[in-house]
Amino acid sequence: MNQRSVLITGCSSGIGYQCAHALKTRGYRVFATARRHEDVERLAGEGLEAFWLDISDPESIAIGVEHVMTQTDGKLYGLFNNAGFGQPGAVEDLSRQLIREQFETNVFGTLELTNAVLPYMRRHNEGRIIVNSSVLGLVALPFRGAYNASKYALEGLFDTLRLELADTQIHVSLIEPGPITSAFRRNAFALYKANIDPEKSPFKKKYLAMEKRLTKQGPAAPFTLGPEAVTEKVLHALSSEKPRARYSVTVPTYLFAYLKRMLSTRLLDSILLRVSRGEHK
């Protein structure tokens, strides 16, 4: 059997980095991508087939897909859409430009890359498309409006895609992690400092508390798991004859998925507000 090839976005650290190495160890041919050239060089030095891919840049997507298809004779088995970021900030403090930048990467780039590889998967009637969503694609938390919205959008798009591909052997899976050890908080804090002015916001006091959460050393929340917990789900989505439509990762995701089904919106809101207030103590 030919070695199965998998393209992974966002491999500079965290989930993408751990997943790339784990899949390579398990015999997959991994194309590991990153947005910064120094990260690409580092990944290549670690023995991965790495190249530059910025999913907010359509030209980068086109060049990246052409590279992969040249290397694999037009046959890509798996795509793990992992790249993304979170722009913190209260909804009323988010400009149109900030929302646009959040969606360019998390939603539009993810969709464009997926649509670029789908014709090749259709040609062979085989493929696995995996999207790293979030527990925040199921429920919303304050001061994460841009990120919440982008993950909700991904859920809607890829639920639809899964239905549209039902008559093929191309399977679509959403992975929904809760808190995972990664550089996410550090990157989010940098975006907050660059784009949000707490002095001009009615949420100034809450922003100061949010800063403590984003700069806290160690796990930011209870039940935080390492990135290998996501890799386990990716492996199942790639190898199972009947991959799941959704994979929950961490206790909070299981809990909130259950509560969303069972509780009224009012009751669920009260729980989410308690969680948020606990973060800002």
N, C-alpha and C positions, 0 to 999 in steps of 0.2 A: 504494500500500500504506500502511496506517495505521502510524504511528510505534509501534514496539514499546516497551512500558513495562517497566521493571525496578525492583524494590524492593531496596535494599541496606541491611543493618543494620550498625551499628558503623562509621560514616563519619567519626568525629572525627579520625582520623589513620591512618597506615599503609596497610594493604591496602584497607580500605573507602574511605578518602579518595581514594587514587590511582585506584581502580577507578571511583568515581562520576564523577570528572572525565573519565577516559578514555572511558567509555561515552557520556557526554554529547557529547563531541567526535565520536564515531563515529555520532551520530544517534539514539541511544536516548533515550527519555524517562526520566530517572532520578529516582527518589524516594530521596533520601539521608536516612538517619535517624541520630540520635545520642541518647545517654542524658542528656547535660547540655544544658540550655537555651542556655547560652552558646555551645556548639559548634553547635547548630542555627542560631543567629543568624549565626555566622561562615560556615557553609556557605551559608545563604541569601544573605548578602552577596557570596558568590563566584559567584552566579548559578545555584545548584542549587535544585531544589524540595525543600526540607528540612523535616522535622518531627520532633517528639520521639517516640521509641519506646524504651522500656525493656523488653527481652524477658523480664526477670525478673518483670514486672508484667502479669498477665492483662488488667487493664482497659486498660492502655496498648496491648497487642496488639489488642484489640477496636477501640479508637478508631482506631488506625493503619490497620488493614485497611479499616475503613469509609471513612476519608479517601481512601485510594488507590482504592478501588472507585468512590467518588463521582466522583473526578477522571478515571477512565478508563472510565466507563460499564460497570463490572464486568468489564473485560478487562485482566488483568495477564499479560504474557508470561513474565517472569522474576523469580525470587526468589533473591537471593544471601544466604544465611545466613552472615554474616561475624562478627557480634558474639560476643564471648567474652573470657574472661580465664583466667589461670593462677594458682592458689593454690599456692605452693611449700610444701614441708614433707615430712618423712619420714612414712610412713603411720602409724606409731604415735604421731605428734604431731598427727594430724588429728582434730579432734572431729567428732561427728556433724553439728553445725551448719555447720562449714566445708565438709564434703562436700556437705551439702544446698545451701548457697549456690552452690557450684561447679556443681552439676547444675541448679539453678534457671535459671541463665543458659545455660550451654553446651548443655544437653540439653533440659530441659523447655520452656524458652522457645522454643528453635529448633524443636522439634516442634510446639508449640502454634501458632506463627506459620505454619508450613508447612501444618498441617491447616486453618488458617483461610482460606488462599488456595486450597487445592485444589478446593473446590466450584466456584469461579469458573473455574479452569482446566479442570475437567471439563466445564463448561457449553459451552466452546468447543473441547474436545478438543485443547488445545494448551497447552504450557507447558514451562518449564525450571526445575528446582529444583536449585540448586547449594549445596553445603555446604562451608564452609572447615573441613576436618578438620586433620590434622597427621601428620608422620612419627611422632609419639607416639600416633597411633591405630593404628600398625602394630607398633611396638616400644615397650618401656617403658624409662625411665631413672630412676635413684634420685632421690628428693626432688621428684618431680613426680607423686606418686601420684594426687592429686585430678584433675589435668589429664589424665594418662594415662587414667584411668578414664572421664572425660567424653568423650574423643575415641574411645575404644574403643566406648562406648555409641552415639555418633553413627554410627560405621561400621556397627554392627549394625542400628540402626533404619533407616538410609537404604539399606543393601543390601536390607533387607526391603521397604521402600517401592518401590524400583526394580522388584523382582519383581512386586509387587502392581499396579503400573501398566504392566506389560508389554503389555497389550492396548489401551493408549491412546497418544496422541501427547504425553504428558507424560513428559519424560525427567529422570532424576535422576543427578547427577554429584557425586562427592566429590573435592575438591582437597586434596592432601596436601603442604603446604609443609614444608621443613626451615627452617633459619634465614633469617629475612627481617628486613630493617631496619624497625623499628617502635618504638612506645612500650611494647611488651610487657614487656621487662625492667624498665623503670622502674615500671610498674604492678605487676608481680609483686613487686618489692622492697618497695613500699609495703604490699602485703598480707602479706608475710612479717613485716615489722616490726610490723604491727598484730596479727597473729594467732599468731605462733610465738615461744615463749620459749626461745632456745637454752640458757639457763642451766639449764633443767630437763630438757634432752634428753641422751640418751647420744650424740647426734650433734653436740655442741657444736663440736668442732674442724672438722668438715666443714661445718657451717653458716657458720662464719667464712670458710672458703674460698668457699662459695657466695655470700656477700655480695660478695666481690671480683668474681665473675663477673657478678652482677646489676648492679653499679655500674660495671663497666668501660666506659670510653669507646670508641666505635667498635664494629666488628663483634664480637659475642660469640663467634663460632665460625668456623672455616674454611668457605669456600664460601657465605658469606652473600650473598644477592641482595637487590635492591631490590624494593619491592612491585609494580612493573610486571611482574615475572616471574609473579606470580599473576594479574594482570589479563589477560595473554596467554592463560592457560588458561581464564579466565572467558569471554573473547570466543569461544574455540573452542566451549566448552560451550553458549553461547547461539546461535551461528550455524551450527554443523555440522548437517547432516542426520542424522548418526549420532554424537552426542556420546559421549565415552567415559564409562565407569562411574567411572574413576579417572584423575586427573591428578597425576603426580608433579612436584614443583617442588624444585629444588636437588639437588646430587649426593648428599647424605646420604640423601634419600628414595629415590632410585633404588637406591643401594647397599644400604640396609637392607631394602628390599622384596625384592631379589635374595637377600640373605643369609638372610632369614627362610624363603624357599622352599627354599634349598639346604642349610642347616646344621641340625644337631641343636639342640635347645633349650640344651643344655649349652655347645656351642661358641658359639652366639649370645650367651648370657649372658656368657661370658668376654670377648667383644668389647665388649659394652655396658658392662661393668664397667671395662674399660680406658678407654673414652671418658669415663666418669664420673670416674675417677681423674685423667685428664688435665685435666678441668675444674677440679678442686679442688686443683691444685698451687699 
